[in-house]
């Protein structure tokens, strides 16, 4: 899958799931907008936003479905 420069998906799983990785204090609306933009541009239906800067990883997972 090719997106124009400036758009770089961190991980694409089976050409179906976009995974965006972050290490931030907290997820900001711009991070969510980034995943939603990737979903729209790519045609994928599922996106995951993972923040590794949390004590429990389950608290850093945000799922998006288009």
PDB file of N, H, CA, C and O in Angstrom:
ATOM      1  N   UNK A   1       0.844  -1.162   0.000  1.00  0.00           N
ATOM      2  CA  UNK A   1       0.000   0.000   0.000  1.00  0.00           C
ATOM      3  C   UNK A   1       0.894   1.231   0.000  1.00  0.00           C
ATOM      4  O   UNK A   1       1.859   1.304   0.761  1.00  0.00           O
ATOM      5  N   UNK A   2       0.578   2.185  -0.841  1.00  0.00           N
ATOM      6  H   UNK A   2      -0.206   2.126  -1.459  1.00  0.00           H
ATOM      7  CA  UNK A   2       1.399   3.391  -0.955  1.00  0.00           C
ATOM      8  C   UNK A   2       0.561   4.618  -0.620  1.00  0.00           C
ATOM      9  O   UNK A   2      -0.484   4.854  -1.225  1.00  0.00           O
ATOM     10  N   UNK A   3       1.027   5.388   0.340  1.00  0.00           N
ATOM     11  H   UNK A   3       1.876   5.197   0.832  1.00  0.00           H
ATOM     12  CA  UNK A   3       0.436   6.684   0.650  1.00  0.00           C
ATOM     13  C   UNK A   3       1.484   7.737   0.338  1.00  0.00           C
ATOM     14  O   UNK A   3       2.679   7.506   0.523  1.00  0.00           O
ATOM     15  N   UNK A   4       1.034   8.902  -0.139  1.00  0.00           N
ATOM     16  H   UNK A   4       0.063   9.089  -0.289  1.00  0.00           H
ATOM     17  CA  UNK A   4       1.977   9.962  -0.494  1.00  0.00           C
ATOM     18  C   UNK A   4       2.866  10.334   0.680  1.00  0.00           C
ATOM     19  O   UNK A   4       2.571  10.006   1.829  1.00  0.00           O
ATOM     20  N   UNK A   5       3.957  11.021   0.375  1.00  0.00           N
ATOM     21  H   UNK A   5       4.197  11.286  -0.559  1.00  0.00           H
ATOM     22  CA  UNK A   5       4.905  11.401   1.421  1.00  0.00           C
ATOM     23  C   UNK A   5       4.204  12.164   2.536  1.00  0.00           C
ATOM     24  O   UNK A   5       3.226  12.875   2.306  1.00  0.00           O
ATOM     25  N   UNK A   6       4.717  12.004   3.728  1.00  0.00           N
ATOM     26  H   UNK A   6       5.511  11.427   3.915  1.00  0.00           H
ATOM     27  CA  UNK A   6       4.117  12.642   4.883  1.00  0.00           C
ATOM     28  C   UNK A   6       3.186  11.725   5.647  1.00  0.00           C
ATOM     29  O   UNK A   6       2.859  12.001   6.801  1.00  0.00           O
ATOM     30  N   UNK A   7       2.754  10.643   5.030  1.00  0.00           N
ATOM     31  H   UNK A   7       3.020  10.418   4.092  1.00  0.00           H
ATOM     32  CA  UNK A   7       1.879   9.679   5.691  1.00  0.00           C
ATOM     33  C   UNK A   7       2.623   8.366   5.803  1.00  0.00           C
ATOM     34  O   UNK A   7       2.925   7.729   4.793  1.00  0.00           O
ATOM     35  N   UNK A   8       2.920   7.961   7.023  1.00  0.00           N
ATOM     36  H   UNK A   8       2.674   8.478   7.843  1.00  0.00           H
ATOM     37  CA  UNK A   8       3.672   6.723   7.239  1.00  0.00           C
ATOM     38  C   UNK A   8       2.975   5.892   8.303  1.00  0.00           C
ATOM     39  O   UNK A   8       2.981   6.232   9.486  1.00  0.00           O
ATOM     40  N   UNK A   9       2.386   4.816   7.867  1.00  0.00           N
ATOM     41  H   UNK A   9       2.381   4.539   6.906  1.00  0.00           H
ATOM     42  CA  UNK A   9       1.734   3.892   8.785  1.00  0.00           C
ATOM     43  C   UNK A   9       2.827   3.117   9.509  1.00  0.00           C
ATOM     44  O   UNK A   9       3.754   2.616   8.873  1.00  0.00           O
ATOM     45  N   UNK A  10       2.729   3.013  10.835  1.00  0.00           N
ATOM     46  H   UNK A  10       1.975   3.420  11.352  1.00  0.00           H
ATOM     47  CA  UNK A  10       3.743   2.283  11.599  1.00  0.00           C
ATOM     48  C   UNK A  10       3.710   0.796  11.268  1.00  0.00           C
ATOM     49  O   UNK A  10       4.747   0.207  10.961  1.00  0.00           O
ATOM     50  N   UNK A  11       2.536   0.189  11.328  1.00  0.00           N
ATOM     51  H   UNK A  11       1.694   0.667  11.577  1.00  0.00           H
ATOM     52  CA  UNK A  11       2.391  -1.238  11.003  1.00  0.00           C
ATOM     53  C   UNK A  11       1.110  -1.458  10.223  1.00  0.00           C
ATOM     54  O   UNK A  11       0.079  -0.851  10.512  1.00  0.00           O
ATOM     55  N   UNK A  12       1.185  -2.329   9.235  1.00  0.00           N
ATOM     56  H   UNK A  12       2.023  -2.823   9.000  1.00  0.00           H
ATOM     57  CA  UNK A  12       0.008  -2.744   8.482  1.00  0.00           C
ATOM     58  C   UNK A  12      -0.049  -4.262   8.562  1.00  0.00           C
ATOM     59  O   UNK A  12       0.838  -4.942   8.045  1.00  0.00           O
ATOM     60  N   UNK A  13      -1.073  -4.796   9.199  1.00  0.00           N
ATOM     61  H   UNK A  13      -1.793  -4.244   9.619  1.00  0.00           H
ATOM     62  CA  UNK A  13      -1.185  -6.235   9.442  1.00  0.00           C
ATOM     63  C   UNK A  13      -2.142  -6.845   8.425  1.00  0.00           C
ATOM     64  O   UNK A  13      -3.317  -6.481   8.371  1.00  0.00           O
ATOM     65  N   UNK A  14      -1.632  -7.775   7.621  1.00  0.00           N
ATOM     66  H   UNK A  14      -0.678  -8.071   7.665  1.00  0.00           H
ATOM     67  CA  UNK A  14      -2.441  -8.508   6.639  1.00  0.00           C
ATOM     68  C   UNK A  14      -3.218  -7.576   5.707  1.00  0.00           C
ATOM     69  O   UNK A  14      -4.274  -7.945   5.193  1.00  0.00           O
ATOM     70  N   UNK A  15      -2.695  -6.375   5.494  1.00  0.00           N
ATOM     71  H   UNK A  15      -1.837  -6.076   5.912  1.00  0.00           H
ATOM     72  CA  UNK A  15      -3.349  -5.368   4.652  1.00  0.00           C
ATOM     73  C   UNK A  15      -4.776  -5.060   5.102  1.00  0.00           C
ATOM     74  O   UNK A  15      -5.615  -4.634   4.308  1.00  0.00           O
ATOM     75  N   UNK A  16      -5.038  -5.287   6.405  1.00  0.00           N
ATOM     76  H   UNK A  16      -4.357  -5.634   7.051  1.00  0.00           H
ATOM     77  CA  UNK A  16      -6.382  -5.076   6.940  1.00  0.00           C
ATOM     78  C   UNK A  16      -6.418  -4.205   8.188  1.00  0.00           C
ATOM     79  O   UNK A  16      -7.397  -3.496   8.417  1.00  0.00           O
ATOM     80  N   UNK A  17      -5.365  -4.249   8.997  1.00  0.00           N
ATOM     81  H   UNK A  17      -4.569  -4.826   8.811  1.00  0.00           H
ATOM     82  CA  UNK A  17      -5.361  -3.541  10.283  1.00  0.00           C
ATOM     83  C   UNK A  17      -4.183  -2.571  10.327  1.00  0.00           C
ATOM     84  O   UNK A  17      -3.032  -2.962  10.134  1.00  0.00           O
ATOM     85  N   UNK A  18      -4.491  -1.306  10.581  1.00  0.00           N
ATOM     86  H   UNK A  18      -5.427  -0.989  10.738  1.00  0.00           H
ATOM     87  CA  UNK A  18      -3.455  -0.290  10.740  1.00  0.00           C
ATOM     88  C   UNK A  18      -3.135  -0.166  12.223  1.00  0.00           C
ATOM     89  O   UNK A  18      -4.036  -0.039  13.052  1.00  0.00           O
ATOM     90  N   UNK A  19      -1.844  -0.204  12.553  1.00  0.00           N
ATOM     91  H   UNK A  19      -1.112  -0.307  11.880  1.00  0.00           H
ATOM     92  CA  UNK A  19      -1.406  -0.063  13.940  1.00  0.00           C
ATOM     93  C   UNK A  19      -0.486   1.149  14.019  1.00  0.00           C
ATOM     94  O   UNK A  19       0.550   1.202  13.356  1.00  0.00           O
ATOM     95  N   UNK A  20      -0.872   2.110  14.829  1.00  0.00           N
ATOM     96  H   UNK A  20      -1.714   2.067  15.367  1.00  0.00           H
ATOM     97  CA  UNK A  20      -0.068   3.314  15.045  1.00  0.00           C
ATOM     98  C   UNK A  20       0.501   3.254  16.453  1.00  0.00           C
ATOM     99  O   UNK A  20      -0.241   3.079  17.420  1.00  0.00           O
ATOM    100  N   UNK A  21       1.816   3.397  16.570  1.00  0.00           N
ATOM    101  H   UNK A  21       2.418   3.538  15.785  1.00  0.00           H
ATOM    102  CA  UNK A  21       2.515   3.258  17.846  1.00  0.00           C
ATOM    103  C   UNK A  21       2.918   4.622  18.391  1.00  0.00           C
ATOM    104  O   UNK A  21       3.431   5.469  17.658  1.00  0.00           O
ATOM    105  N   UNK A  22       2.682   4.824  19.678  1.00  0.00           N
ATOM    106  H   UNK A  22       2.265   4.136  20.273  1.00  0.00           H
ATOM    107  CA  UNK A  22       3.041   6.084  20.335  1.00  0.00           C
ATOM    108  C   UNK A  22       3.665   5.799  21.692  1.00  0.00           C
ATOM    109  O   UNK A  22       3.395   4.771  22.313  1.00  0.00           O
ATOM    110  N   UNK A  23       4.500   6.723  22.141  1.00  0.00           N
ATOM    111  H   UNK A  23       4.719   7.558  21.637  1.00  0.00           H
ATOM    112  CA  UNK A  23       5.013   6.737  23.513  1.00  0.00           C
ATOM    113  C   UNK A  23       4.857   8.185  23.974  1.00  0.00           C
ATOM    114  O   UNK A  23       5.785   8.990  23.889  1.00  0.00           O
ATOM    115  N   UNK A  24       3.656   8.490  24.466  1.00  0.00           N
ATOM    116  H   UNK A  24       2.902   7.836  24.535  1.00  0.00           H
ATOM    117  CA  UNK A  24       3.321   9.856  24.858  1.00  0.00           C
ATOM    118  C   UNK A  24       2.659   9.845  26.235  1.00  0.00           C
ATOM    119  O   UNK A  24       2.168   8.816  26.698  1.00  0.00           O
ATOM    120  N   UNK A  25       2.658  11.009  26.874  1.00  0.00           N
ATOM    121  H   UNK A  25       3.057  11.846  26.498  1.00  0.00           H
ATOM    122  CA  UNK A  25       2.037  11.126  28.196  1.00  0.00           C
ATOM    123  C   UNK A  25       0.566  10.728  28.144  1.00  0.00           C
ATOM    124  O   UNK A  25       0.074   9.984  28.993  1.00  0.00           O
ATOM    125  N   UNK A  26      -0.124  11.244  27.123  1.00  0.00           N
ATOM    126  H   UNK A  26       0.275  11.848  26.433  1.00  0.00           H
ATOM    127  CA  UNK A  26      -1.505  10.817  26.909  1.00  0.00           C
ATOM    128  C   UNK A  26      -1.866  11.014  25.447  1.00  0.00           C
ATOM    129  O   UNK A  26      -1.297  11.868  24.767  1.00  0.00           O
ATOM    130  N   UNK A  27      -2.805  10.227  24.970  1.00  0.00           N
ATOM    131  H   UNK A  27      -3.267   9.532  25.522  1.00  0.00           H
ATOM    132  CA  UNK A  27      -3.237  10.308  23.579  1.00  0.00           C
ATOM    133  C   UNK A  27      -3.994  11.621  23.374  1.00  0.00           C
ATOM    134  O   UNK A  27      -4.902  11.952  24.136  1.00  0.00           O
ATOM    135  N   UNK A  28      -3.608  12.356  22.342  1.00  0.00           N
ATOM    136  H   UNK A  28      -2.870  12.087  21.723  1.00  0.00           H
ATOM    137  CA  UNK A  28      -4.241  13.631  22.013  1.00  0.00           C
ATOM    138  C   UNK A  28      -5.185  13.435  20.825  1.00  0.00           C
ATOM    139  O   UNK A  28      -5.061  12.458  20.087  1.00  0.00           O
ATOM    140  N   UNK A  29      -6.118  14.354  20.643  1.00  0.00           N
ATOM    141  H   UNK A  29      -6.220  15.147  21.243  1.00  0.00           H
ATOM    142  CA  UNK A  29      -7.023  14.251  19.488  1.00  0.00           C
ATOM    143  C   UNK A  29      -6.293  14.170  18.150  1.00  0.00           C
ATOM    144  O   UNK A  29      -6.783  13.535  17.217  1.00  0.00           O
ATOM    145  N   UNK A  30      -5.131  14.806  18.048  1.00  0.00           N
ATOM    146  H   UNK A  30      -4.733  15.323  18.806  1.00  0.00           H
ATOM    147  CA  UNK A  30      -4.378  14.742  16.792  1.00  0.00           C
ATOM    148  C   UNK A  30      -3.914  13.315  16.499  1.00  0.00           C
ATOM    149  O   UNK A  30      -3.827  12.929  15.333  1.00  0.00           O
ATOM    150  N   UNK A  31      -3.616  12.530  17.525  1.00  0.00           N
ATOM    151  H   UNK A  31      -3.686  12.843  18.472  1.00  0.00           H
ATOM    152  CA  UNK A  31      -3.210  11.137  17.326  1.00  0.00           C
ATOM    153  C   UNK A  31      -4.383  10.310  16.808  1.00  0.00           C
ATOM    154  O   UNK A  31      -4.220   9.472  15.921  1.00  0.00           O
ATOM    155  N   UNK A  32      -5.565  10.554  17.369  1.00  0.00           N
ATOM    156  H   UNK A  32      -5.697  11.235  18.089  1.00  0.00           H
ATOM    157  CA  UNK A  32      -6.764   9.848  16.906  1.00  0.00           C
ATOM    158  C   UNK A  32      -7.088  10.239  15.469  1.00  0.00           C
ATOM    159  O   UNK A  32      -7.448   9.386  14.658  1.00  0.00           O
ATOM    160  N   UNK A  33      -6.962  11.526  15.152  1.00  0.00           N
ATOM    161  H   UNK A  33      -6.669  12.219  15.811  1.00  0.00           H
ATOM    162  CA  UNK A  33      -7.216  12.001  13.792  1.00  0.00           C
ATOM    163  C   UNK A  33      -6.238  11.376  12.805  1.00  0.00           C
ATOM    164  O   UNK A  33      -6.601  11.093  11.663  1.00  0.00           O
ATOM    165  N   UNK A  34      -5.015  11.162  13.238  1.00  0.00           N
ATOM    166  H   UNK A  34      -4.721  11.392  14.166  1.00  0.00           H
ATOM    167  CA  UNK A  34      -4.007  10.534  12.388  1.00  0.00           C
ATOM    168  C   UNK A  34      -4.444   9.124  11.999  1.00  0.00           C
ATOM    169  O   UNK A  34      -4.370   8.757  10.826  1.00  0.00           O
ATOM    170  N   UNK A  35      -4.897   8.333  12.968  1.00  0.00           N
ATOM    171  H   UNK A  35      -4.958   8.631  13.920  1.00  0.00           H
ATOM    172  CA  UNK A  35      -5.345   6.966  12.679  1.00  0.00           C
ATOM    173  C   UNK A  35      -6.564   6.990  11.768  1.00  0.00           C
ATOM    174  O   UNK A  35      -6.641   6.213  10.816  1.00  0.00           O
ATOM    175  N   UNK A  36      -7.514   7.872  12.050  1.00  0.00           N
ATOM    176  H   UNK A  36      -7.451   8.502  12.824  1.00  0.00           H
ATOM    177  CA  UNK A  36      -8.713   7.962  11.211  1.00  0.00           C
ATOM    178  C   UNK A  36      -8.362   8.368   9.779  1.00  0.00           C
ATOM    179  O   UNK A  36      -8.968   7.870   8.830  1.00  0.00           O
ATOM    180  N   UNK A  37      -7.399   9.257   9.617  1.00  0.00           N
ATOM    181  H   UNK A  37      -6.906   9.661  10.388  1.00  0.00           H
ATOM    182  CA  UNK A  37      -6.952   9.647   8.274  1.00  0.00           C
ATOM    183  C   UNK A  37      -6.327   8.470   7.551  1.00  0.00           C
ATOM    184  O   UNK A  37      -6.608   8.246   6.373  1.00  0.00           O
ATOM    185  N   UNK A  38      -5.482   7.714   8.239  1.00  0.00           N
ATOM    186  H   UNK A  38      -5.253   7.895   9.195  1.00  0.00           H
ATOM    187  CA  UNK A  38      -4.873   6.535   7.633  1.00  0.00           C
ATOM    188  C   UNK A  38      -5.938   5.540   7.196  1.00  0.00           C
ATOM    189  O   UNK A  38      -5.827   4.937   6.129  1.00  0.00           O
ATOM    190  N   UNK A  39      -6.967   5.368   8.013  1.00  0.00           N
ATOM    191  H   UNK A  39      -7.057   5.858   8.880  1.00  0.00           H
ATOM    192  CA  UNK A  39      -8.047   4.444   7.654  1.00  0.00           C
ATOM    193  C   UNK A  39      -8.769   4.925   6.401  1.00  0.00           C
ATOM    194  O   UNK A  39      -9.044   4.130   5.502  1.00  0.00           O
ATOM    195  N   UNK A  40      -9.075   6.205   6.332  1.00  0.00           N
ATOM    196  H   UNK A  40      -8.852   6.851   7.062  1.00  0.00           H
ATOM    197  CA  UNK A  40      -9.768   6.743   5.156  1.00  0.00           C
ATOM    198  C   UNK A  40      -8.909   6.621   3.901  1.00  0.00           C
ATOM    199  O   UNK A  40      -9.398   6.196   2.855  1.00  0.00           O
ATOM    200  N   UNK A  41      -7.636   6.989   3.998  1.00  0.00           N
ATOM    201  H   UNK A  41      -7.238   7.335   4.848  1.00  0.00           H
ATOM    202  CA  UNK A  41      -6.755   6.969   2.831  1.00  0.00           C
ATOM    203  C   UNK A  41      -6.485   5.557   2.337  1.00  0.00           C
ATOM    204  O   UNK A  41      -6.376   5.330   1.132  1.00  0.00           O
ATOM    205  N   UNK A  42      -6.376   4.609   3.254  1.00  0.00           N
ATOM    206  H   UNK A  42      -6.465   4.793   4.233  1.00  0.00           H
ATOM    207  CA  UNK A  42      -5.981   3.247   2.889  1.00  0.00           C
ATOM    208  C   UNK A  42      -7.151   2.354   2.515  1.00  0.00           C
ATOM    209  O   UNK A  42      -6.977   1.376   1.789  1.00  0.00           O
ATOM    210  N   UNK A  43      -8.343   2.681   3.003  1.00  0.00           N
ATOM    211  H   UNK A  43      -8.484   3.476   3.593  1.00  0.00           H
ATOM    212  CA  UNK A  43      -9.487   1.803   2.772  1.00  0.00           C
ATOM    213  C   UNK A  43      -9.582   0.672   3.781  1.00  0.00           C
ATOM    214  O   UNK A  43     -10.489  -0.156   3.696  1.00  0.00           O
ATOM    215  N   UNK A  44      -8.664   0.625   4.731  1.00  0.00           N
ATOM    216  H   UNK A  44      -7.927   1.298   4.800  1.00  0.00           H
ATOM    217  CA  UNK A  44      -8.733  -0.389   5.791  1.00  0.00           C
ATOM    218  C   UNK A  44      -9.903  -0.065   6.711  1.00  0.00           C
ATOM    219  O   UNK A  44     -10.337   1.084   6.795  1.00  0.00           O
ATOM    220  N   UNK A  45     -10.405  -1.072   7.392  1.00  0.00           N
ATOM    221  H   UNK A  45     -10.053  -2.005   7.324  1.00  0.00           H
ATOM    222  CA  UNK A  45     -11.575  -0.902   8.256  1.00  0.00           C
ATOM    223  C   UNK A  45     -11.227  -0.812   9.741  1.00  0.00           C
ATOM    224  O   UNK A  45     -11.993  -0.239  10.516  1.00  0.00           O
ATOM    225  N   UNK A  46     -10.086  -1.366  10.148  1.00  0.00           N
ATOM    226  H   UNK A  46      -9.464  -1.831   9.518  1.00  0.00           H
ATOM    227  CA  UNK A  46      -9.737  -1.445  11.567  1.00  0.00           C
ATOM    228  C   UNK A  46      -8.396  -0.761  11.817  1.00  0.00           C
ATOM    229  O   UNK A  46      -7.439  -0.939  11.063  1.00  0.00           O
ATOM    230  N   UNK A  47      -8.349   0.026  12.892  1.00  0.00           N
ATOM    231  H   UNK A  47      -9.126   0.171  13.504  1.00  0.00           H
ATOM    232  CA  UNK A  47      -7.113   0.676  13.291  1.00  0.00           C
ATOM    233  C   UNK A  47      -6.905   0.552  14.787  1.00  0.00           C
ATOM    234  O   UNK A  47      -7.860   0.574  15.564  1.00  0.00           O
ATOM    235  N   UNK A  48      -5.662   0.423  15.178  1.00  0.00           N
ATOM    236  H   UNK A  48      -4.887   0.406  14.547  1.00  0.00           H
ATOM    237  CA  UNK A  48      -5.300   0.378  16.592  1.00  0.00           C
ATOM    238  C   UNK A  48      -4.301   1.489  16.872  1.00  0.00           C
ATOM    239  O   UNK A  48      -3.348   1.689  16.119  1.00  0.00           O
ATOM    240  N   UNK A  49      -4.527   2.199  17.948  1.00  0.00           N
ATOM    241  H   UNK A  49      -5.301   2.036  18.560  1.00  0.00           H
ATOM    242  CA  UNK A  49      -3.605   3.219  18.419  1.00  0.00           C
ATOM    243  C   UNK A  49      -3.057   2.721  19.748  1.00  0.00           C
ATOM    244  O   UNK A  49      -3.797   2.598  20.724  1.00  0.00           O
ATOM    245  N   UNK A  50      -1.755   2.434  19.786  1.00  0.00           N
ATOM    246  H   UNK A  50      -1.153   2.534  18.993  1.00  0.00           H
ATOM    247  CA  UNK A  50      -1.127   1.873  20.979  1.00  0.00           C
ATOM    248  C   UNK A  50      -0.187   2.895  21.603  1.00  0.00           C
ATOM    249  O   UNK A  50       0.717   3.409  20.945  1.00  0.00           O
ATOM    250  N   UNK A  51      -0.412   3.179  22.877  1.00  0.00           N
ATOM    251  H   UNK A  51      -1.147   2.761  23.412  1.00  0.00           H
ATOM    252  CA  UNK A  51       0.473   4.059  23.634  1.00  0.00           C
ATOM    253  C   UNK A  51       1.235   3.200  24.640  1.00  0.00           C
ATOM    254  O   UNK A  51       0.630   2.575  25.511  1.00  0.00           O
ATOM    255  N   UNK A  52       2.550   3.170  24.521  1.00  0.00           N
ATOM    256  H   UNK A  52       3.041   3.678  23.814  1.00  0.00           H
ATOM    257  CA  UNK A  52       3.375   2.338  25.393  1.00  0.00           C
ATOM    258  C   UNK A  52       3.794   3.046  26.680  1.00  0.00           C
ATOM    259  O   UNK A  52       4.475   2.450  27.515  1.00  0.00           O
ATOM    260  N   UNK A  53       3.401   4.293  26.851  1.00  0.00           N
ATOM    261  H   UNK A  53       2.848   4.777  26.173  1.00  0.00           H
ATOM    262  CA  UNK A  53       3.775   5.046  28.049  1.00  0.00           C
ATOM    263  C   UNK A  53       2.674   4.933  29.115  1.00  0.00           C
ATOM    264  O   UNK A  53       2.193   5.940  29.634  1.00  0.00           O
ATOM    265  N   UNK A  54       2.289   3.699  29.428  1.00  0.00           N
ATOM    266  H   UNK A  54       2.680   2.881  29.006  1.00  0.00           H
ATOM    267  CA  UNK A  54       1.274   3.420  30.450  1.00  0.00           C
ATOM    268  C   UNK A  54       1.755   2.252  31.303  1.00  0.00           C
ATOM    269  O   UNK A  54       2.590   1.462  30.865  1.00  0.00           O
ATOM    270  N   UNK A  55       1.227   2.144  32.521  1.00  0.00           N
ATOM    271  H   UNK A  55       0.548   2.786  32.877  1.00  0.00           H
ATOM    272  CA  UNK A  55       1.637   1.039  33.398  1.00  0.00           C
ATOM    273  C   UNK A  55       1.121  -0.299  32.891  1.00  0.00           C
ATOM    274  O   UNK A  55       1.850  -1.291  32.891  1.00  0.00           O
ATOM    275  N   UNK A  56      -0.142  -0.327  32.457  1.00  0.00           N
ATOM    276  H   UNK A  56      -0.734   0.479  32.458  1.00  0.00           H
ATOM    277  CA  UNK A  56      -0.738  -1.535  31.891  1.00  0.00           C
ATOM    278  C   UNK A  56      -1.033  -1.285  30.420  1.00  0.00           C
ATOM    279  O   UNK A  56      -1.723  -0.323  30.084  1.00  0.00           O
ATOM    280  N   UNK A  57      -0.522  -2.135  29.544  1.00  0.00           N
ATOM    281  H   UNK A  57       0.039  -2.917  29.818  1.00  0.00           H
ATOM    282  CA  UNK A  57      -0.686  -1.921  28.109  1.00  0.00           C
ATOM    283  C   UNK A  57      -2.152  -1.831  27.713  1.00  0.00           C
ATOM    284  O   UNK A  57      -2.502  -1.080  26.803  1.00  0.00           O
ATOM    285  N   UNK A  58      -3.019  -2.592  28.388  1.00  0.00           N
ATOM    286  H   UNK A  58      -2.735  -3.202  29.128  1.00  0.00           H
ATOM    287  CA  UNK A  58      -4.443  -2.552  28.031  1.00  0.00           C
ATOM    288  C   UNK A  58      -5.030  -1.148  28.196  1.00  0.00           C
ATOM    289  O   UNK A  58      -6.025  -0.816  27.552  1.00  0.00           O
ATOM    290  N   UNK A  59      -4.426  -0.327  29.049  1.00  0.00           N
ATOM    291  H   UNK A  59      -3.618  -0.596  29.573  1.00  0.00           H
ATOM    292  CA  UNK A  59      -4.888   1.047  29.228  1.00  0.00           C
ATOM    293  C   UNK A  59      -4.413   1.967  28.104  1.00  0.00           C
ATOM    294  O   UNK A  59      -4.888   3.097  27.985  1.00  0.00           O
ATOM    295  N   UNK A  60      -3.491   1.495  27.288  1.00  0.00           N
ATOM    296  H   UNK A  60      -3.105   0.578  27.385  1.00  0.00           H
ATOM    297  CA  UNK A  60      -2.953   2.313  26.207  1.00  0.00           C
ATOM    298  C   UNK A  60      -3.437   1.903  24.834  1.00  0.00           C
ATOM    299  O   UNK A  60      -2.867   2.331  23.831  1.00  0.00           O
ATOM    300  N   UNK A  61      -4.476   1.082  24.763  1.00  0.00           N
ATOM    301  H   UNK A  61      -4.939   0.734  25.579  1.00  0.00           H
ATOM    302  CA  UNK A  61      -4.984   0.598  23.475  1.00  0.00           C
ATOM    303  C   UNK A  61      -6.285   1.309  23.136  1.00  0.00           C
ATOM    304  O   UNK A  61      -7.211   1.351  23.945  1.00  0.00           O
ATOM    305  N   UNK A  62      -6.344   1.862  21.938  1.00  0.00           N
ATOM    306  H   UNK A  62      -5.591   1.827  21.281  1.00  0.00           H
ATOM    307  CA  UNK A  62      -7.564   2.499  21.437  1.00  0.00           C
ATOM    308  C   UNK A  62      -7.880   1.870  20.088  1.00  0.00           C
ATOM    309  O   UNK A  62      -7.010   1.821  19.218  1.00  0.00           O
ATOM    310  N   UNK A  63      -9.093   1.391  19.896  1.00  0.00           N
ATOM    311  H   UNK A  63      -9.800   1.431  20.602  1.00  0.00           H
ATOM    312  CA  UNK A  63      -9.499   0.694  18.670  1.00  0.00           C
ATOM    313  C   UNK A  63     -10.440   1.576  17.860  1.00  0.00           C
ATOM    314  O   UNK A  63     -11.325   2.230  18.412  1.00  0.00           O
ATOM    315  N   UNK A  64     -10.240   1.587  16.544  1.00  0.00           N
ATOM    316  H   UNK A  64      -9.521   1.056  16.095  1.00  0.00           H
ATOM    317  CA  UNK A  64     -11.068   2.368  15.625  1.00  0.00           C
ATOM    318  C   UNK A  64     -11.639   1.436  14.567  1.00  0.00           C
ATOM    319  O   UNK A  64     -10.938   0.567  14.049  1.00  0.00           O
ATOM    320  N   UNK A  65     -12.907   1.621  14.253  1.00  0.00           N
ATOM    321  H   UNK A  65     -13.477   2.327  14.675  1.00  0.00           H
ATOM    322  CA  UNK A  65     -13.551   0.831  13.205  1.00  0.00           C
ATOM    323  C   UNK A  65     -14.259   1.797  12.265  1.00  0.00           C
ATOM    324  O   UNK A  65     -15.003   2.675  12.702  1.00  0.00           O
ATOM    325  N   UNK A  66     -14.021   1.627  10.984  1.00  0.00           N
ATOM    326  H   UNK A  66     -13.416   0.914  10.629  1.00  0.00           H
ATOM    327  CA  UNK A  66     -14.673   2.476   9.972  1.00  0.00           C
ATOM    328  C   UNK A  66     -15.815   1.725   9.333  1.00  0.00           C
ATOM    329  O   UNK A  66     -16.493   2.261   8.456  1.00  0.00           O
TER     330      UNK A  66
END
